[in-house]
Amino acid sequence: MLVKSFSLLRSIGFRKPRSFLSMMSTPSPLLDQVPDVEIDPEGRFKYVLIRVYAPTTRDGNEPSKMVVRGNARGAYHADIYDETMQTLVKLNLDSECVGGGRIEHHPAQKIIKIYGYSQGFGKADHEISSELVKKAFPDYNVTWSDEGY
């Protein structure tokens, strides 16, 4: 049934987005100043997936993009989000944390694993997180799972 629906949509001129990442962001020079991914260079740590918003444009659009932030400094996912918010506010950007999880970063093997959830923010969409991380670490094997804490 789903395939038939897509066929119908295509027949009336609907086009799917060029890439999965294009669904996650809207272009904005202000948002371009914010790196898509900032994670610790090694180790196992908590991470958050954040939607960052630029100021509303004259035509009423609110440009946004998804970013991944993770480090071992934060005892809680909220610590990582708070640290990120402080940086974003200085750029006149708003944000919302859409979920969290854990990252295992093994630079020697070029492996990054994304999994788990945040008790405070809920589970991040690890598929979106992994696509962003793959873009930032193109020579790594990046995997994700909904298993574990």
N, C-alpha and C positions, 0 to 999 in steps of 0.2 A: 504494500500500500504506500509506503514511504517513497519508494522509487517512482511510482506513478505520480505522486504529488510533486516531486522534483521535476519530472517531465512536463507536467502541466505548467509549473512556474516558469520553466525555460521557454515554453511555447508562447508565453505572454511577455517575454523579454526580460525576465528575472535572471540575474547573473549571480553566481556565488562569489564570495570575496576571493581576491587573488591568492591570499594565504590565510592560514589560521591566525597568524599574528596581526593581520590587518583588522580582524574583528576585535582585537584587544586594545587598539589605540586610535586616536584621532590626531592628525598632524598639528603641531603647535611649536613655534620657536622656543617658547618658554619651557615646554615639556622636554624639548631636545636637550636641555641643560641637565636633565635628571637621568643618570645611567639606569638602564633596564635592570641590571643585576649588580648587587654588591654583597659578596659573601666572603667569609673568612677563607684564607688561602689553604687551610687544611683542617681536618677534624670533623667531629660530629657535633652539631649545634642546631638550635631552633631557628626557624625562619618564618617570615610572614609574607603574604601576597597582598600588595597594596594597590588600590586604584588611586591615581593621582589626577587631580582636576586643575586645569588652568582656568583663569577667569573667563566668564561667559563672554562670547564674542558679540559684535553688533547685530549679527543675524540670529542671535538667540542660542547658538550652539555652545556647549560646554565641553571643550576638548579634554580628552583624558587618555591615560595610558596605564597599563599594569606594570608594576615593578616588583622585584624579589629582593628582600633584604634578610640576611642571616648572619649571625655571629655567636660566639661563645660567651660574649660579655653579658648578654641578657639572661638573667635567671628565669625570666618569664617572657612569653611572646610579646606582652605589652611593653616590656622594656625596649625591645627592638623597634616596635612601632613608635614609641615615644621619641626615641633617638632620631628616627627618620622624620617624624613630624616637625621636630625643631629645625631641621635643615630645610624642609619644604616651606615652612612658614616664612623663612627669610627670603624665599623666592616668590612669595605671594601666591603659593599654591595650596590648595585644599587636598584632603585625602580621606580615604576610609580603608580600614583593614578588612579584607574580605575573607581572611582565614589564615591558618598557619599549619605548621608541620615541622618536620626535621629534615636536615640535609646531612649526608655523609660525603665529605670531599676527600678524595684520595688522589693527590696530584701526581705521585710517582706512577700510579697505574692509569692515570687520566680517567678516573671514574667518579661520577657524582650520582648518588642515590637520593631520591626525594620520596618521603613517606610520612605517615602519621597525621596528627591533628593537634590543634591548640585547644586546651580546655576553655580558654577565655573567648577566642574568636571562632572556634569551629575549624573544620577541615578546609584547607585551601584547595582549590582546583589544581591538583598536582599536574594535570596535563598542560594547563596554561603555564604553570611555573616551569615545567621541564622544557617547554618550547622556548621560553625566554632564556633559560640557562643554556640550552643548546646553541642559541644564537650568540651568547657571550663566550661560550667555550666550545667552538666548533670541532675541535680535535679530540673532544672527550666522549666517552660512552656515558650518556645521561639516561637514567632509568627512573621510573616512578612507580609507586604502589600505594594502594589505599590501606594496606595492612600496617599494623604496629602502632606504637605511640612514640 
